[in-house]
Amino acid sequence: MEKNGYIHIYMGDGKGKTTCALGLAFRSIGAGFRVMMVQFLKNWHTSELDSIKLLGDRFEIYRIESKKSFTYNLNEEQLNLLREEIKVELNKAKEFINSGKYDLIILDEVLGAIQGGFIDEAEIIEVMRNKPKSLELVLTGRNASQTLIDNADLVSKIDKVKHYYDDGILARVGIEY
């Protein structure tokens, strides 16, 4: 009997969406799963990259690490380069999804790529509707449309109630990145 894989969305303005996805990956690896994470809109070094390396070949990550700033700081030429890179990342994500090699795939910050106009939401809806039946698929980011939510099986909203960032505390290594 083939197992069912479900579609998760971890969204909201609170801290912890990627961390939640990584927690699921950590648990899945313990159960013998193979995990792939495709990171959109992240090109700086984050500590999870070092942790993932320690897990060996059960957890792989794909991202394009060209040096860029936040999207609101990019000029038109840099935005065009980012659009092309995200197109490559999305095509690779589709390859990973259809490869049959992974049990869990995380599309980290894909919701931000949609919201920023870098990915057409219809492409992600198609991915969601056509994913292999046994594949567990996770989408993260701040905002998901009602259509994305309707096509998911599990949606968790992580809201900020209070954050030390509001008091001027910047992101810290090992905690926020």
N, C-alpha and C positions, 0 to 999 in steps of 0.2 A: 504494500500500500504506500503510495507516494504521500509524503508529508505536505501540509499546506504551509506556505510562506505568506506572511502578511506585510502590509505596507504601513509603516509608521511615519508620522510627522511629528517632529519636536520643534515647536515654534514659540515665539514670544519675545518680549524685550528684556527678559531676565537672563542672568548669567547661567550657563550650564547646558545649553542645547547640544553642543559638540561633546561635552563631558558625558552627558547622558548616552549619546550614541556610542562613545568609547566604552562606557560601562557595559552596554549591551554586547559590544564586540568582545570585551574581556570575558564576559560570562560565556559567550558563544564558543570562543576558543577553548575554554575549559571543557566544553561538551564535544570537542573534536571538529568544530566548524572551521571552514576556511573563510576569511574575511577580506574584503577589499574596501578601501575608503578612497573616494575621489573627492578632493578638496577644491572647491571653486572659490575664487576671490581671496585666497590665502596664499601669499607668496613669501612670507617671512618665516624665519625659523621658529618653530614652536616645540615645546618640550615633549609633546606626544610623539613627535617624529623619532626622538631618541628612545622612548618607551617602546614604540612599535618595532624598532630594530631588534630589541631584546626578545621579542616574541617569535623571532625566526620566520619561517615561510608560511605560517598559518595566518599572518596578518600582513597584507600588502597595502601600500598607499601610492596613489598617483596624483601628482599635481605639477603645474608648470610654475617654476620659481624664478621667472624673470623679475628684475627689480622694478617695482612700481610702488606708488603711494596709494592712499585711499582713493576711491573713484572720484570723489568730489575735488581732488587736487590734480587730476589728470587733464592734459590738454587733448585736443581732438585726435592728434596722431597717436598718443598713448592710449586713448580710449579705443581707437581702431585696432591697435595691437592687442589690447585686452579682449576685444570681441573675437578676434581670430583665435586667441589662445583658449578662450572659453568654448568656442566651437570645437576645437581639437579635444578638449577635456570631455565635452559631452559625447562626442563620437567614440572616444575611448571608453567612457562609462557604458555606452550601449554595447560595445564589444564585450566588456566584462560581464554585463548582465546576461548576454546571450551565449557566453562561453560555456556555461555549465560547470565552471571551475569553482565557483564560490557559493557558499550557503547564505551569506549575509553581505549585502553591499550598502554602504553608506554614501549618500550624495550630500556631502557636508557643504553648507551654505548655498545649495542649489536654489533655495527660495530667494536668497538675496540676488542671485544671478538673474532670476526671473523678474524680480521687482525692479532691478536696475535696467531691464530691457535688453540684457545680453543673451537670454534664452527665451524663446517663445514658449509660453505656458503649455500650448497645445502639444509641443514635443514631449514634455514631461508627462502630460496626461496619457499620451500614447505609450510611453515607456511603462507607466503604471499599469495600464490596461493589458499590455502585452508581455509583461515580465513572465519568466518561467514560473509555473505554479508553485514549485517548492522553494523559490528564492524569497528570503526575507529582505525587504528593501526599506531603507531609512532615508528620509529627507529632512534636512535641518535648515533653519534660518528664522528670521524674525516674523515674516508674515506669509500666510498661505491664504489663497483665495478660497471662496466657498466651493468652487469646482474641485480644487485640489483636495480639500477636506472631504468632500463627498466621495472621492475616489480612493481615499485611504481607509484602512481598517482600524487604526489607532491614531488618535491625535492628542498630544499632550501640549498644553500651553504653559510656558514657564514665564511667569510675570515677575517683574521687579517690584518688590515692596520697599526695599531699602538697599542701597549699594554705596560702599565707601568711595567709589569713583565720584559721586556727587559732592564729596568733601575734599576733592582734589587728589585722592590717592590714585596713582596711575597703575596700569596693568603690571602685574608682577610675574617674574619667571617662575614656572612651576605651579602657579595658581591660575592665572588668566591665560598664559601662553607657555 
